[in-house]
Amino acid sequence: MMKSNLYTEVKNGSSPVNISDIPVLDYGRFSEEVCTMLTEERFHCLSYFCYPAGEVMKFICCIADDGSGTFRILSHEQTGSAPLLSLTAKVYSMHIFEREISENHGVMFEDHPWLKPVRYPHYRADRQSVMDNYPFYEIEGEELHEVGVGPVHAGVIEPGHFRFICNGEKVLHLEIQLGYQHRGIERLFVDNRAGLRNALLLESEAGDGMRRALLAEDIAGDSAVSHGLAHAQLTESLALFEPPASLQAERCIALELERIAVHIGDTAALCGDVAYQLGQVACEALRTMVINTTQYWCGNRFGKGLIRPGGTNFPVTELIAGEILTVLEEVDRRYSNVVDCVYTLPSVLGRFEDIGVITRAQAISIGAVGMAARTCGVPRDIRATHPFQQYRQTPVTAVMQESGDVLARGRLRALEVKESVKIIRRLIDEWRKQSVESGQPRYNLAYRPDSLAISVTEGWRGEICHVAVTDHKGRLMVYKIKDPSMHNWMALALAVRNQEISDFPVCNKSFNLSYCGHDL
């Protein structure tokens, strides 16, 4: 840990910092420092939140420095209810954090362009703020019309409302309203009594540890490993526990398997949206092979139950490692053949190329992360810039595209699958060199008191950030979660501008963002 008069600096997954070691700036200096940093491309905001601390409201801002591989932690405090000057006017990517703070705690930000609700949590400050009075953006004109899609959709898709303003078939503006299924996940991490307990879980620290592990992998079901690992790493950081190298390698293998499965499944969905049935069914079959391999490993196709603090109930064996390598060899070969067909077929290229373009400047402005950033030439991949677990010893090179369109988002998936297969092979080689066994899960780890810890993983969508604050007894006092969709929904809204409204489905599929990951 490094400390200056302005911020405290830590590495990803490192030991927690004492709250008292984080400098408290006056708001003017805090605002100046944050805005100065975020005008440089190498910096982006991981999390910005506040919580009551005695008679003051304490604000914490965590900023990633992709150049040095560190996180900077800044803070300020507010007494009373006087409004704060918004950061959003200078750094647009901060809009979502300020809106969430305002919605949850009633803090007002002067000059914020539109301080509208984010999620409608049950504990929101303004109970008069409800779905029915959401302030949608409006444009007046006789030639314009509005099209509403959702919140109820066909099939099993989750609830979300899309409000289009169109001139004929051309989309002028899209506003995305979420928050229909706010589950209070962050509160459940903190409050031992909140929600219904599983009858099998005891009223004990171990029971709470298991309950939180189960909550983590349910934040977003298609990212169970990614969120589960972010939570496990955070828990171990608070407890000053260093997992053995074999366990770190196993976790990264699971993370890459999750990435491969979803990318292949999304390739199938993209093919289905443009009526290329051969590509769709071939990719669906290959995805099934991958998730069945995860099921062979741990009994669940999505990796639930696999990631646990301190150890694992499903250690890798030579038999499992051999099965993973055998399946991936066939999947890699067959998927390469399929994508060669997909991305050389004129009818597919005509529906992907130059559709739903996000520029590099737009991606940086909105704070895009993960795939949404890397398809525009912005190299944001936590595995490479802020390595964690076995990635510290097994370096990753971020896969990039430049055009920012549906084609780029499709091709990036294909390239990442091939890269992840190589990474898993290297990870299994590293795992075979380890002599220490992974050990059993540890649900009763004691957390360091009056501390803050940050854990960031790179899920298949992008960076996932979990931050925790403990009280003087070492109990969780604050638990903040950020799924990459929190930033990247705005990328979808920008991608469909000046497109035909009929292009929306394929644009939407090309991002495949999470409703539940946003509606915490």
Secondary structure, 3 states (H helix, E strand, C coil): CEECCCCEEECCCCCCEEHHHCCEECHHHHHHHHHHHHCCCCEEEEEEEEEEECCEEEEEEEEEECCCCEEEEEEEEECCCCCEECCCCCCHHHHHHHHHHHHHHCCCEECCCCCCCCCCCCCCCCCCCCHHHCCCCCCCCCCEEEEEECCCCCCCCCCCEEEEEEECCEEEEEEEECCCCCCCHHHHHHCCCCCCCCCCCCCCHHHHHHHHHHHHCCCCHHHHHHHHHHHHHHHHHHCCCCCCHHHHHHHHHHHHHHHHHHHHHHHHHHHHHCCCHHHHHHHHHHHHHHHHHHHHHHCCCCCCCCCECCECCCCCCHHHHHHHHHHHHHHHHHHHHHHHHHCCCHHHHHHHCCCCCCCHHHHHHHCCCHHHHHCCCCCCCHHHHCCCHHHHCCCCCCCCCCCCCHHHHHHHHHHHHHHHHHHHHHHHHHHHHCCCCCCCCCCCCCCCCCEEEEEEEECCCCEEEEEEEECCCCCEEEEEEECCHHHHHHHHHHHCCCCEHHHHHHHHHHHCCCCCCCCC
